[in-house]
């Protein structure tokens, strides 16, 4: 949506609106004025620290722009579990945790103090399963994290786990990479399947696009990931940014 407000001030711009708490000038003498460029006006500048205002139209997101330089912006994104200044370094907690660090260490150390982390929808759906996360109140309660979480759609695994994926018009069916062959370990028969998202690979259309050239093994659990499945998983995770 930022393109509605393009172009931003030129790179040499030294905007001080955020520091002074004043709005950006919209006079016709400005080279970036909407009257001279024929574009929509800039997003209004808001001083840092301004309290968010959530509305019925946007109950979980409030975005404040503090300053711009060219196409770069300094902003704060206000979310249900807290506020995130941008640009920001966002650590990756693929499976619901950061390796080698506890949530307390991430937030209490001034050198880290991470306002947001990323979790991976595909991996969370495999283990421990998003239905379980939903039962315990979402990933925030599950891992003891009280700040925002961003989740991806799971679509990146179409590339990174190409050899385990069967791509059809319906969605992507993934073979579980953590399962041993059922024939080699009968105990695997006792595992729960992935619920409504599990799909028999043999029922897939013959017109499927097989990236790796061969279908995933029928001896392992499979998970069908469609757009609606991805949204359901992320809602059960309790993500602030989907």
C-alpha atoms as a printed R data frame, in Angstrom:
    type eleno elety resid chain resno       x       y       z
1   ATOM     1    CA   UNK     A     1   0.000   0.000   0.000
2   ATOM     2    CA   UNK     A     2   3.011   2.310   0.406
3   ATOM     3    CA   UNK     A     3   3.022   2.871  -3.370
4   ATOM     4    CA   UNK     A     4  -0.071   5.038  -2.937
5   ATOM     5    CA   UNK     A     5   2.210   7.571  -1.282
6   ATOM     6    CA   UNK     A     6   5.138   7.340  -3.725
7   ATOM     7    CA   UNK     A     7   7.424   9.161  -4.228
8   ATOM     8    CA   UNK     A     8   9.001   9.801  -0.850
9   ATOM     9    CA   UNK     A     9  11.410  12.686  -0.258
10  ATOM    10    CA   UNK     A    10  14.747  12.458  -2.123
11  ATOM    11    CA   UNK     A    11  17.686  10.642  -0.448
12  ATOM    12    CA   UNK     A    12  19.270  13.930   0.638
13  ATOM    13    CA   UNK     A    13  16.149  14.816   2.593
14  ATOM    14    CA   UNK     A    14  16.857  15.526   6.269
15  ATOM    15    CA   UNK     A    15  13.387  15.230   7.667
16  ATOM    16    CA   UNK     A    16  13.012  16.515  11.222
17  ATOM    17    CA   UNK     A    17   9.259  16.129  11.502
18  ATOM    18    CA   UNK     A    18   9.520  13.231  13.940
19  ATOM    19    CA   UNK     A    19  11.922  15.096  16.208
20  ATOM    20    CA   UNK     A    20   9.838  18.260  16.340
21  ATOM    21    CA   UNK     A    21   6.473  16.504  16.348
22  ATOM    22    CA   UNK     A    22   5.283  18.575  13.395
23  ATOM    23    CA   UNK     A    23   3.655  17.335  10.255
24  ATOM    24    CA   UNK     A    24   5.517  17.283   6.964
25  ATOM    25    CA   UNK     A    25   4.957  20.348   4.854
26  ATOM    26    CA   UNK     A    26   2.498  19.996   2.009
27  ATOM    27    CA   UNK     A    27   3.005  23.429   0.489
28  ATOM    28    CA   UNK     A    28   2.986  23.750  -3.260
29  ATOM    29    CA   UNK     A    29   6.598  24.937  -3.158
30  ATOM    30    CA   UNK     A    30   7.812  21.509  -2.029
31  ATOM    31    CA   UNK     A    31   9.291  19.456  -4.877
32  ATOM    32    CA   UNK     A    32   7.501  16.386  -3.526
33  ATOM    33    CA   UNK     A    33   4.161  18.089  -2.981
34  ATOM    34    CA   UNK     A    34   1.118  16.232  -4.273
35  ATOM    35    CA   UNK     A    35   0.157  19.375  -6.209
36  ATOM    36    CA   UNK     A    36   3.371  19.228  -8.226
37  ATOM    37    CA   UNK     A    37   3.843  15.462  -8.543
38  ATOM    38    CA   UNK     A    38   0.228  14.455  -9.065
39  ATOM    39    CA   UNK     A    39   0.546  11.725  -6.433
40  ATOM    40    CA   UNK     A    40  -1.104  11.175  -3.087
41  ATOM    41    CA   UNK     A    41   0.432  13.011  -0.096
42  ATOM    42    CA   UNK     A    42   2.994  11.400   2.158
43  ATOM    43    CA   UNK     A    43   1.882   9.327   5.092
44  ATOM    44    CA   UNK     A    44   1.581  11.680   8.077
45  ATOM    45    CA   UNK     A    45   4.591  11.803  10.376
46  ATOM    46    CA   UNK     A    46   3.962  10.805  13.991
47  ATOM    47    CA   UNK     A    47   6.433  11.443  16.850
48  ATOM    48    CA   UNK     A    48   8.049   8.309  18.328
49  ATOM    49    CA   UNK     A    49   6.331   7.125  21.488
50  ATOM    50    CA   UNK     A    50   2.850   8.086  20.301
51  ATOM    51    CA   UNK     A    51   0.271   5.669  21.675
52  ATOM    52    CA   UNK     A    52  -1.376   3.421  19.092
53  ATOM    53    CA   UNK     A    53  -4.986   3.890  18.095
54  ATOM    54    CA   UNK     A    54  -6.755   0.711  17.047
55  ATOM    55    CA   UNK     A    55 -10.047   0.962  15.184
56  ATOM    56    CA   UNK     A    56 -12.873  -1.345  14.238
57  ATOM    57    CA   UNK     A    57 -11.461  -1.431  10.716
58  ATOM    58    CA   UNK     A    58  -7.955  -2.222  12.002
59  ATOM    59    CA   UNK     A    59  -8.254  -3.825  15.460
60  ATOM    60    CA   UNK     A    60  -4.822  -5.468  15.462
61  ATOM    61    CA   UNK     A    61  -2.572  -3.072  13.544
62  ATOM    62    CA   UNK     A    62  -1.542   0.542  13.912
63  ATOM    63    CA   UNK     A    63   1.346   1.878  11.828
64  ATOM    64    CA   UNK     A    64   3.158   5.124  12.673
65  ATOM    65    CA   UNK     A    65   5.695   6.681  10.287
66  ATOM    66    CA   UNK     A    66   8.251   8.817  12.114
67  ATOM    67    CA   UNK     A    67  10.609   9.933   9.339
68  ATOM    68    CA   UNK     A    68  11.635   9.153   5.780
69  ATOM    69    CA   UNK     A    69  14.727   9.510   3.647
70  ATOM    70    CA   UNK     A    70  14.242   8.629   0.026
71  ATOM    71    CA   UNK     A    71  12.299   5.380   0.103
72  ATOM    72    CA   UNK     A    72  13.583   4.468   3.571
73  ATOM    73    CA   UNK     A    73  11.228   4.851   6.506
74  ATOM    74    CA   UNK     A    74  11.578   4.839  10.279
75  ATOM    75    CA   UNK     A    75   8.304   3.549  11.683
76  ATOM    76    CA   UNK     A    76   6.648   1.726  14.551
77  ATOM    77    CA   UNK     A    77   4.269  -1.160  13.919
78  ATOM    78    CA   UNK     A    78   1.844  -1.592  16.823
79  ATOM    79    CA   UNK     A    79   0.516  -5.157  17.167
80  ATOM    80    CA   UNK     A    80  -1.602  -7.115  19.688
81  ATOM    81    CA   UNK     A    81   1.462  -8.287  21.643
82  ATOM    82    CA   UNK     A    82   3.469  -5.082  21.535
83  ATOM    83    CA   UNK     A    83   5.167  -2.546  19.301
84  ATOM    84    CA   UNK     A    84   7.977  -3.134  16.806
85  ATOM    85    CA   UNK     A    85  10.261  -0.324  15.563
86  ATOM    86    CA   UNK     A    86  11.356  -0.727  11.961
87  ATOM    87    CA   UNK     A    87  13.746  -1.411  10.422
88  ATOM    88    CA   UNK     A    88  14.356  -4.237  12.877
89  ATOM    89    CA   UNK     A    89  16.523  -7.332  13.266
90  ATOM    90    CA   UNK     A    90  14.110 -10.254  13.623
91  ATOM    91    CA   UNK     A    91  15.623 -13.504  14.914
92  ATOM    92    CA   UNK     A    92  14.337 -16.752  13.448
93  ATOM    93    CA   UNK     A    93  12.754 -19.208  15.864
94  ATOM    94    CA   UNK     A    94  11.841 -21.787  13.228
95  ATOM    95    CA   UNK     A    95  10.424 -24.379  15.609
96  ATOM    96    CA   UNK     A    96   9.171 -21.998  18.277
97  ATOM    97    CA   UNK     A    97  12.490 -21.239  19.946
98  ATOM    98    CA   UNK     A    98  15.846 -19.600  19.307
99  ATOM    99    CA   UNK     A    99  18.674 -22.099  19.548
100 ATOM   100    CA   UNK     A   100  20.868 -21.487  22.554
101 ATOM   101    CA   UNK     A   101  18.776 -18.668  24.047
102 ATOM   102    CA   UNK     A   102  15.704 -18.515  26.258
103 ATOM   103    CA   UNK     A   103  12.923 -15.950  25.761
104 ATOM   104    CA   UNK     A   104  14.061 -14.271  29.000
105 ATOM   105    CA   UNK     A   105  17.609 -13.869  27.677
106 ATOM   106    CA   UNK     A   106  16.342 -12.441  24.404
107 ATOM   107    CA   UNK     A   107  14.250  -9.764  26.089
108 ATOM   108    CA   UNK     A   108  16.254  -8.936  29.237
109 ATOM   109    CA   UNK     A   109  19.677  -8.363  27.660
110 ATOM   110    CA   UNK     A   110  19.874  -4.712  26.472
111 ATOM   111    CA   UNK     A   111  22.199  -5.807  23.677
112 ATOM   112    CA   UNK     A   112  19.451  -8.036  22.278
113 ATOM   113    CA   UNK     A   113  16.025  -6.858  23.493
114 ATOM   114    CA   UNK     A   114  14.343  -8.357  20.429
115 ATOM   115    CA   UNK     A   115  10.829  -6.984  19.938
116 ATOM   116    CA   UNK     A   116   9.703  -9.741  17.534
117 ATOM   117    CA   UNK     A   117  10.686 -13.220  16.391
118 ATOM   118    CA   UNK     A   118   9.753 -15.378  13.425
119 ATOM   119    CA   UNK     A   119   8.272 -18.871  13.580
120 ATOM   120    CA   UNK     A   120   7.821 -21.260  10.670
121 ATOM   121    CA   UNK     A   121   4.285 -22.370   9.884
122 ATOM   122    CA   UNK     A   122   5.337 -25.568   8.107
123 ATOM   123    CA   UNK     A   123   7.550 -26.797  10.945
124 ATOM   124    CA   UNK     A   124   5.075 -25.801  13.669
125 ATOM   125    CA   UNK     A   125   2.311 -27.690  11.839
126 ATOM   126    CA   UNK     A   126   4.490 -30.826  11.753
127 ATOM   127    CA   UNK     A   127   5.616 -30.664  15.372
128 ATOM   128    CA   UNK     A   128   4.182 -30.119  17.874
129 ATOM   129    CA   UNK     A   129   1.129 -29.479  15.669
130 ATOM   130    CA   UNK     A   130  -0.955 -26.333  15.522
131 ATOM   131    CA   UNK     A   131  -4.025 -27.990  17.053
132 ATOM   132    CA   UNK     A   132  -1.981 -28.560  20.203
133 ATOM   133    CA   UNK     A   133  -0.748 -24.966  20.115
134 ATOM   134    CA   UNK     A   134  -4.339 -23.778  19.851
135 ATOM   135    CA   UNK     A   135  -5.304 -25.844  22.897
136 ATOM   136    CA   UNK     A   136  -2.599 -24.268  25.066
137 ATOM   137    CA   UNK     A   137  -3.310 -20.703  24.011
138 ATOM   138    CA   UNK     A   138  -1.011 -20.364  21.008
139 ATOM   139    CA   UNK     A   139   2.736 -20.258  20.558
140 ATOM   140    CA   UNK     A   140   3.111 -17.286  22.921
141 ATOM   141    CA   UNK     A   141   1.986 -19.336  25.927
142 ATOM   142    CA   UNK     A   142   3.675 -22.498  24.648
143 ATOM   143    CA   UNK     A   143   7.150 -20.921  24.565
144 ATOM   144    CA   UNK     A   144   6.707 -18.225  27.212
145 ATOM   145    CA   UNK     A   145   7.019 -15.304  24.794
146 ATOM   146    CA   UNK     A   146   4.958 -12.155  25.388
147 ATOM   147    CA   UNK     A   147   6.066 -10.114  22.356
148 ATOM   148    CA   UNK     A   148   4.934 -10.190  18.710
149 ATOM   149    CA   UNK     A   149   5.455 -13.217  16.487
150 ATOM   150    CA   UNK     A   150   5.605 -13.238  12.694
151 ATOM   151    CA   UNK     A   151   4.902 -16.433  10.771
152 ATOM   152    CA   UNK     A   152   5.530 -17.247   7.137
153 ATOM   153    CA   UNK     A   153   3.019 -19.061   4.944
154 ATOM   154    CA   UNK     A   154   4.985 -22.290   4.691
155 ATOM   155    CA   UNK     A   155   5.394 -21.718   0.969
156 ATOM   156    CA   UNK     A   156   9.170 -21.314   1.136
157 ATOM   157    CA   UNK     A   157   9.412 -25.059   1.827
158 ATOM   158    CA   UNK     A   158   8.148 -25.590  -1.723
159 ATOM   159    CA   UNK     A   159  11.697 -24.565  -2.664
160 ATOM   160    CA   UNK     A   160  13.841 -25.609   0.285
161 ATOM   161    CA   UNK     A   161  12.159 -29.039   0.590
162 ATOM   162    CA   UNK     A   162  11.478 -29.533  -3.087
163 ATOM   163    CA   UNK     A   163  12.380 -33.213  -3.034
164 ATOM   164    CA   UNK     A   164   9.688 -33.825  -0.392
165 ATOM   165    CA   UNK     A   165   6.916 -31.864  -2.113
166 ATOM   166    CA   UNK     A   166   4.222 -32.766  -4.596
167 ATOM   167    CA   UNK     A   167   2.730 -29.611  -6.127
168 ATOM   168    CA   UNK     A   168  -0.823 -29.640  -7.492
169 ATOM   169    CA   UNK     A   169  -3.512 -27.086  -8.258
170 ATOM   170    CA   UNK     A   170  -5.022 -27.868  -4.854
171 ATOM   171    CA   UNK     A   171  -1.904 -27.176  -2.848
172 ATOM   172    CA   UNK     A   172   1.428 -28.691  -1.841
173 ATOM   173    CA   UNK     A   173   1.657 -32.137  -0.256
174 ATOM   174    CA   UNK     A   174   4.757 -32.527   1.886
175 ATOM   175    CA   UNK     A   175   6.289 -35.764   3.053
176 ATOM   176    CA   UNK     A   176   7.209 -35.613   6.738
177 ATOM   177    CA   UNK     A   177  11.039 -35.492   6.795
178 ATOM   178    CA   UNK     A   178  11.124 -36.625  10.433
179 ATOM   179    CA   UNK     A   179   9.352 -39.949   9.864
180 ATOM   180    CA   UNK     A   180  11.206 -43.200   9.285
181 ATOM   181    CA   UNK     A   181   9.749 -45.655   6.818
182 ATOM   182    CA   UNK     A   182   6.790 -47.402   8.408
183 ATOM   183    CA   UNK     A   183   8.067 -50.745   7.117
184 ATOM   184    CA   UNK     A   184  11.347 -50.222   8.949
185 ATOM   185    CA   UNK     A   185   9.816 -49.141  12.239
186 ATOM   186    CA   UNK     A   186   6.379 -50.451  13.126
187 ATOM   187    CA   UNK     A   187   6.212 -48.063  16.066
188 ATOM   188    CA   UNK     A   188   5.647 -45.260  13.601
189 ATOM   189    CA   UNK     A   189   2.184 -46.697  12.971
190 ATOM   190    CA   UNK     A   190   1.218 -45.423  16.403
191 ATOM   191    CA   UNK     A   191   1.869 -41.809  15.470
192 ATOM   192    CA   UNK     A   192  -1.036 -39.407  15.081
193 ATOM   193    CA   UNK     A   193  -1.464 -38.113  11.574
194 ATOM   194    CA   UNK     A   194  -1.690 -34.424  10.801
195 ATOM   195    CA   UNK     A   195  -5.472 -34.259  11.093
196 ATOM   196    CA   UNK     A   196  -7.508 -32.668   8.288
197 ATOM   197    CA   UNK     A   197  -4.342 -31.603   6.493
198 ATOM   198    CA   UNK     A   198  -3.026 -35.137   5.979
199 ATOM   199    CA   UNK     A   199  -3.561 -36.425   2.451
200 ATOM   200    CA   UNK     A   200  -2.802 -39.705   0.671
201 ATOM   201    CA   UNK     A   201  -0.270 -38.899  -1.987
202 ATOM   202    CA   UNK     A   202  -1.724 -41.642  -4.173
203 ATOM   203    CA   UNK     A   203  -4.942 -39.667  -4.577
204 ATOM   204    CA   UNK     A   204  -3.173 -36.709  -6.167
205 ATOM   205    CA   UNK     A   205  -3.923 -35.823  -9.767
206 ATOM   206    CA   UNK     A   206  -1.777 -37.424 -12.459
207 ATOM   207    CA   UNK     A   207  -1.267 -33.945 -13.913
208 ATOM   208    CA   UNK     A   208   0.678 -32.883 -10.823
209 ATOM   209    CA   UNK     A   209   3.934 -31.016 -11.175
210 ATOM   210    CA   UNK     A   210   6.639 -33.122  -9.546
211 ATOM   211    CA   UNK     A   211   9.584 -30.880  -8.871
212 ATOM   212    CA   UNK     A   212  11.950 -33.675  -7.896
213 ATOM   213    CA   UNK     A   213  10.804 -36.070 -10.621
214 ATOM   214    CA   UNK     A   214   9.474 -38.771  -8.271
215 ATOM   215    CA   UNK     A   215   6.522 -38.845  -5.888
216 ATOM   216    CA   UNK     A   216   7.198 -38.724  -2.145
217 ATOM   217    CA   UNK     A   217   7.187 -42.115  -0.440
218 ATOM   218    CA   UNK     A   218   3.806 -43.534   0.555
219 ATOM   219    CA   UNK     A   219   5.411 -44.947   3.703
220 ATOM   220    CA   UNK     A   220   5.558 -41.626   5.527
221 ATOM   221    CA   UNK     A   221   3.017 -39.169   6.873
222 ATOM   222    CA   UNK     A   222   1.982 -36.440   4.490
223 ATOM   223    CA   UNK     A   223   0.668 -32.929   5.049
224 ATOM   224    CA   UNK     A   224  -1.408 -31.053   2.497
225 ATOM   225    CA   UNK     A   225  -0.812 -27.313   2.696
226 ATOM   226    CA   UNK     A   226  -3.355 -25.159   0.881
227 ATOM   227    CA   UNK     A   227  -3.781 -21.386   1.305
228 ATOM   228    CA   UNK     A   228  -6.694 -21.921   3.694
229 ATOM   229    CA   UNK     A   229  -4.649 -24.470   5.665
230 ATOM   230    CA   UNK     A   230  -1.792 -21.998   6.009
231 ATOM   231    CA   UNK     A   231  -4.107 -19.328   7.427
232 ATOM   232    CA   UNK     A   232  -5.696 -21.829   9.812
233 ATOM   233    CA   UNK     A   233  -2.287 -22.939  11.103
234 ATOM   234    CA   UNK     A   234  -1.158 -19.350  11.635
235 ATOM   235    CA   UNK     A   235  -4.351 -18.434  13.473
236 ATOM   236    CA   UNK     A   236  -3.845 -21.399  15.810
237 ATOM   237    CA   UNK     A   237  -0.226 -20.341  16.325
238 ATOM   238    CA   UNK     A   238  -1.547 -16.923  17.354
239 ATOM   239    CA   UNK     A   239   0.706 -14.964  15.020
240 ATOM   240    CA   UNK     A   240   0.674 -11.159  15.133
241 ATOM   241    CA   UNK     A   241   1.832 -10.861  11.510
242 ATOM   242    CA   UNK     A   242   0.673 -13.493   9.008
